[in-house]
Amino acid sequence: MTAAASDSLAGKVAIVTGGGSGIGRGCALRLAADGAKVGVFDLDPGNAKAVADEIVAVGGAAHPVTVDVTSREQIDAGVAEIKALYGPATILVTSAGREGFRRFLDITADQWNALVSVNLTGTFHSCQAVVPDMIEAHWGRIVTISSSSAQGGQPFMTHYSASKGGVITFTKSLALELGEFGITVNTIPPGFIITPMTERNAEKGRLGPGGLDAVIARTPVRRGGQSEDIAAACAFLCRDEASYVTGQIIGVNGGRTTTSTVF
Ligand SMILES: NC(=O)c1ccc[n+]([C@@H]2O[C@H](COP(=O)([O-])OP(=O)(O)OC[C@H]3O[C@@H](n4cnc5c(N)ncnc54)[C@H](O)[C@@H]3O)[C@@H](O)[C@H]2O)c1
């Protein structure tokens, strides 16, 4: 488990979608290490349970919930389950996401809709389900996970990068609307974090010539990102002291350019 940085989130209840793997797992572990009780939401029941068990094993509080973020009913039920167990959630991290890699002319409408449905509409559903309790508490922290591909564009990923571009604009707009309620809304667009998703892409040769090693060689800090890198930024954004940071895009990408990226 990530080393406890502080008890800065003691007494808080957090929900992390996509918490069963990769970046979501890293954020769930870190928020729990900082004292939050965590609802681990994931489509994969085994992974959600494994992460919750990992947190509980080191003395934290976490509960797994099997949720498909494309289903508003499932999200509402999951939010109610966490509320009954721990109290209202006032921290939300939306990491549930699916990747896509296909030539533009080969993308079917169903494939387009499937990615938008998870990455963008899933973010909408998750936020709308928890914001009433945040308004009630007059305190809230929302961290969406977008993508550096939405900042610079990415070939063969028009559906994916468009869905993530939507997440960025959604985040900025929601921040403007919710600021008066003590709720901050920020987005982290990760850049090449080594997770099961990245490993799948590397195996399929989607990272371009040289694969992951070549990507690392082009990355200014000369290493691949870890889910802990995203989790550290996420933990900061969730703290009380970050109350003046909202509507921001907090890039965590090892210094990769975000104005134009090719692989
Ligand atoms: N890894 C990177 O370099 C990178 C870069 C940019 C953006 N991202 C984004 O970060 C987020 C996390 O990615 P990751 O690399 O950790 O991937 P990952 O595949 O390891 O984890 C994604 C998790 O989301 C869950 N999920 C997928 N569809 C879901 C659904 N409909 N409902 C609920 N859960 C669902 C999966 O079961 C999985 O546990 C994604 O949104 C991804 O697009 C990752």
The ligand as a Gaussian input file, in Angstrom:
#p B3LYP/6-31G(d) Opt

LIG

0 1
 N       -2.492000       4.586000     -18.224000
 C       -2.324000       5.713000     -18.890000
 O       -1.229000       6.047000     -19.323000
 C       -3.493000       6.623000     -19.127000
 C       -3.281000       7.741000     -19.934000
 C       -4.316000       8.610000     -20.150000
 C       -5.554000       8.372000     -19.559000
 N       -5.746000       7.268000     -18.781000
 C       -7.064000       7.082000     -18.178000
 O       -6.929000       6.718000     -16.825000
 C       -8.033000       5.922000     -16.417000
 C       -7.514000       4.658000     -15.773000
 O       -6.773000       3.943000     -16.743000
 P       -5.768000       2.777000     -16.355000
 O       -4.579000       2.946000     -17.180000
 O       -5.667000       2.678000     -14.888000
 O       -6.581000       1.511000     -16.956000
 P       -6.998000       0.115000     -16.349000
 O       -7.576000      -0.639000     -17.496000
 O       -5.885000      -0.474000     -15.571000
 O       -8.171000       0.497000     -15.316000
 C       -9.424000       0.922000     -15.763000
 C      -10.477000       0.382000     -14.810000
 O      -11.754000       0.871000     -15.233000
 C      -12.682000      -0.188000     -15.109000
 N      -13.816000       0.024000     -16.005000
 C      -13.826000      -0.019000     -17.361000
 N      -15.062000       0.182000     -17.821000
 C      -15.856000       0.367000     -16.721000
 C      -17.241000       0.605000     -16.538000
 N      -18.084000       0.682000     -17.589000
 N      -17.711000       0.759000     -15.295000
 C      -16.882000       0.648000     -14.220000
 N      -15.569000       0.408000     -14.335000
 C      -15.069000       0.259000     -15.566000
 C      -11.897000      -1.433000     -15.490000
 O      -12.548000      -2.618000     -15.015000
 C      -10.565000      -1.160000     -14.825000
 O      -10.551000      -1.650000     -13.497000
 C       -8.854000       5.658000     -17.681000
 O       -9.946000       6.551000     -17.711000
 C       -7.880000       5.958000     -18.788000
 O       -8.527000       6.342000     -19.977000
 C       -4.747000       6.380000     -18.571000

